[in-house]
Amino acid sequence: MQGDTMRIIAGRRKGHPLISVPGRGTRPTTDKVKESIFNMVGPYFNGGRGLDLFAGTGSLGLEGISRGMDKVIFVDQDKKAIQTIWSNVKELGFESKVEVYRNDAERALKILIKRGMKFDYVFLDPPYDDQKISAMMGVMDDHGLLNTGAVVIAEHDHQVFLPEKNGGLLKEKESNYGTTSISIYKKST
């Protein structure tokens, strides 16, 4: 939300402020939750390709690049979010490491499947009133979007139950932060 201070927590651009999406339509990941996510899955990366679906400000994917990911694809359907992501990308100097698309998540997954894309890290942070996380993980797994060992990070309402296993994805960790839960899955095969 506008007025909240967001920043890159670690890596090459540690401490760099991020711009928020104007208005109340986007729920930014708090620094506390973001730091916990990266402590669970990193904290640093030796390359790899990421997908930030429902990207909002782009905070999670940009943090991943700052911590060593090679490239991240950002997807959001909101025009203001896309403008915000581009502003943050340019401020950080990450233009050569990103692709940014304005599209809904389900259509974006179909396009990525057609392109034959494969990811090592996926950030799923859909609006809390539209939790299709299990279905999207199933699509990614069924259509080969995830490399073996890929990690899927799902941020969701604490009342949303996600299964222990979803195809070739196994839940490795789950943590709660107030009304927010983080579920970490790993692609086993």
C-alpha positions as CSV (number, residue, x, y, z in Angstrom):
1,M,0.0,0.0,0.0
2,Q,1.1,3.5,-0.7
3,G,3.1,5.0,2.1
4,D,4.6,1.7,3.3
5,T,8.4,1.6,3.0
6,M,9.6,-1.4,1.1
7,R,13.2,-2.2,0.3
8,I,15.6,-4.8,-0.9
9,I,16.7,-6.7,2.2
10,A,20.0,-8.4,1.0
11,G,22.3,-8.9,-1.9
12,R,23.7,-6.5,-4.5
13,R,21.0,-3.9,-4.0
14,K,20.6,-4.3,-0.2
15,G,18.8,-1.3,1.4
16,H,17.5,0.1,-1.9
17,P,13.9,1.4,-1.5
18,L,11.1,0.0,-3.7
19,I,8.1,1.9,-5.0
20,S,4.6,0.6,-3.9
21,V,1.7,0.1,-6.3
22,P,-0.6,3.1,-5.8
23,G,-4.0,2.4,-4.2
24,R,-5.2,-0.4,-2.1
25,G,-5.5,-3.1,-4.7
26,T,-2.1,-4.7,-4.0
27,R,-1.1,-6.3,-0.7
28,P,2.7,-6.0,-0.4
29,T,4.7,-8.7,1.3
30,T,6.1,-7.2,4.5
31,D,9.9,-7.1,5.0
32,K,9.5,-9.6,7.9
33,V,7.7,-12.2,5.7
34,K,10.0,-11.5,2.8
35,E,13.1,-12.1,5.0
36,S,11.6,-15.3,6.3
37,I,10.9,-16.5,2.8
38,F,14.4,-16.0,1.7
39,N,15.9,-17.5,4.9
40,M,13.8,-20.7,4.1
41,V,14.8,-21.0,0.4
42,G,18.1,-19.3,0.1
43,P,19.2,-17.0,1.4
44,Y,21.4,-16.5,-1.7
45,F,21.3,-18.1,-5.1
46,N,23.9,-19.2,-7.6
47,G,21.9,-18.3,-10.7
48,G,18.6,-19.8,-11.6
49,R,15.4,-18.5,-13.3
50,G,12.4,-17.3,-11.4
51,L,8.7,-16.6,-12.0
52,D,7.0,-13.9,-10.0
53,L,3.3,-14.6,-10.7
54,F,0.8,-12.0,-9.2
55,A,4.0,-9.8,-9.0
56,G,2.4,-6.6,-7.6
57,T,5.4,-4.4,-6.9
58,G,7.9,-7.1,-8.0
59,S,9.4,-7.2,-4.6
60,L,9.9,-10.9,-4.3
61,G,11.4,-11.4,-7.8
62,L,13.6,-8.3,-7.4
63,E,14.9,-9.6,-4.1
64,G,15.7,-12.9,-5.8
65,I,17.8,-11.1,-8.5
66,S,19.5,-9.0,-5.8
67,R,20.4,-12.3,-4.1
68,G,21.8,-14.0,-7.2
69,M,19.1,-15.3,-9.5
70,D,19.9,-14.9,-13.2
71,K,16.5,-13.9,-14.5
72,V,13.0,-13.4,-13.4
73,I,9.7,-13.2,-15.3
74,F,7.1,-10.9,-13.7
75,V,3.4,-11.3,-14.4
76,D,0.5,-9.2,-13.1
77,Q,-2.8,-8.2,-14.7
78,D,-3.0,-4.7,-13.1
79,K,-1.7,-1.8,-15.2
80,K,-0.5,0.1,-12.2
81,A,1.4,-2.9,-10.9
82,I,3.2,-3.3,-14.3
83,Q,4.2,0.4,-14.3
84,T,5.5,0.0,-10.7
85,I,7.5,-3.1,-11.5
86,W,9.2,-1.3,-14.4
87,S,9.9,1.7,-12.2
88,N,11.5,-0.6,-9.6
89,V,13.4,-2.6,-12.3
90,K,14.9,0.6,-13.8
91,E,15.8,2.0,-10.4
92,L,17.7,-1.2,-9.5
93,G,19.3,-1.4,-13.0
94,F,17.9,-4.9,-13.6
95,E,16.5,-4.4,-17.1
96,S,18.7,-7.1,-18.6
97,K,17.5,-9.7,-16.0
98,V,13.8,-9.4,-16.4
99,E,10.7,-9.9,-18.6
100,V,7.5,-8.2,-17.5
101,Y,4.1,-9.1,-18.8
102,R,0.6,-7.7,-18.2
103,N,-1.6,-10.8,-18.2
104,D,-3.8,-12.9,-15.9
105,A,-1.9,-15.7,-14.2
106,E,-3.7,-18.6,-15.9
107,R,-3.2,-17.2,-19.4
108,A,0.4,-16.4,-18.6
109,L,1.1,-20.0,-17.6
110,K,-0.3,-21.2,-21.0
111,I,2.0,-18.8,-22.8
112,L,5.0,-19.9,-20.7
113,I,4.2,-23.5,-21.5
114,K,4.1,-22.8,-25.2
115,R,7.4,-21.1,-25.0
116,G,8.9,-24.2,-23.3
117,M,10.1,-22.2,-20.3
118,K,11.4,-23.9,-17.2
119,F,11.8,-22.3,-13.7
120,D,13.9,-23.0,-10.6
121,Y,11.9,-20.6,-8.3
122,V,8.3,-19.6,-8.5
123,F,6.7,-17.0,-6.2
124,L,2.9,-17.3,-6.0
125,D,1.2,-14.5,-4.1
126,P,-2.4,-14.3,-5.4
127,P,-5.0,-12.0,-3.9
128,Y,-6.4,-13.7,-0.8
129,D,-9.9,-13.8,-2.2
130,D,-8.7,-15.7,-5.3
131,Q,-6.6,-18.6,-4.0
132,K,-6.0,-21.0,-6.9
133,I,-2.5,-21.9,-5.7
134,S,-3.0,-25.7,-5.8
135,A,-4.5,-25.6,-9.3
136,M,-1.6,-23.4,-10.6
137,M,1.0,-25.6,-9.0
138,G,-0.7,-28.6,-10.7
139,V,-0.6,-26.9,-14.1
140,M,3.1,-26.0,-13.7
141,D,4.0,-29.5,-12.6
142,D,1.9,-31.3,-15.3
143,H,3.3,-29.1,-18.1
144,G,7.0,-29.2,-17.3
145,L,7.4,-25.6,-16.2
146,L,9.5,-26.6,-13.2
147,N,13.0,-28.0,-13.2
148,T,13.8,-30.9,-10.9
149,G,14.6,-29.4,-7.5
150,A,12.5,-26.2,-8.3
151,V,11.1,-24.4,-5.3
152,V,7.6,-22.9,-5.3
153,I,6.9,-20.3,-2.6
154,A,3.2,-19.7,-2.0
155,E,2.0,-16.8,0.2
156,H,-1.6,-17.3,1.2
157,D,-4.2,-16.6,3.8
158,H,-3.6,-18.6,7.0
159,Q,-7.0,-20.2,6.6
160,V,-6.3,-21.7,3.2
161,F,-5.2,-25.3,3.4
162,L,-2.6,-26.4,0.8
163,P,-1.9,-30.2,0.4
164,E,1.3,-31.9,1.5
165,K,1.8,-33.2,-2.0
166,N,0.7,-31.8,-5.4
167,G,1.8,-34.0,-8.2
168,G,5.7,-34.0,-8.1
169,L,5.7,-31.1,-5.6
170,L,6.2,-31.9,-1.9
171,K,5.6,-29.4,0.9
172,E,8.8,-28.9,2.7
173,K,7.9,-26.1,5.1
174,E,5.0,-24.0,6.2
175,S,5.1,-20.9,8.5
176,N,2.5,-18.5,9.8
177,Y,2.8,-14.8,10.2
178,G,-0.5,-13.4,11.6
179,T,-3.0,-13.8,8.8
180,T,-0.3,-14.8,6.2
181,S,1.0,-18.3,5.7
182,I,4.0,-19.3,3.6
183,S,4.2,-22.8,2.1
184,I,7.4,-23.9,0.5
185,Y,7.2,-26.8,-2.1
186,K,10.0,-28.6,-3.9
187,K,9.8,-30.4,-7.2
188,S,11.0,-34.0,-6.5
189,T,11.0,-35.5,-10.0
